[in-house]
Amino acid sequence: MLPEVLRIQAEGFEKGNPEVLVKYSKSFRDIFYVIKSKDKIVGYCIYYLKPVLSLKGFEKQSVISSIATDKNFRGQGFAERLLRSSIKEMKVNGISSVLLYVNINNLPAIQLYKKIGFREIKQVENICGQKERCYELELRLV
């Protein structure tokens, strides 16, 4: 599956780094979800778990490090289904919130995230790429 995920990443992110994705998949045990159409991988969602200290003690937060859909399958609801399924699984596993970063110019993605319930936390620089501004978005699950 990794070659297809890397192909989709290269299509979706101009400055995507396949070596980083491969390294993360081996070293950090990120969680990979894929969505298929007729046995073809058409999208992926990758996230990792991060403990966060709160008033309730430690909570589990997930950070979506990358999510993308094959350019030939965009606008067909695959990204939304993939994201909703990933979030459902996160809830089952006791995740308290989901965090992600999105380029401020990626309006289709921002619209999708807000539709699902993500809220803007702040603007940050150099997370999505050198000298690029992104929104940090969060979805509370509990």
Secondary structure, 3 states (H helix, E strand, C coil): CHHHHHHHHHHHCCCCCHHHHHHHHHHCCCEEEEEEECCEEEEEEEEEEEEEEECCEEEEEEEEEEEEECHHHCCCCHHHHHHHHHHHHHHHCCEEEEEEEEECCCHHHHHHHHHHCCEEEEEEECCCCCCCEEEEEEEECC
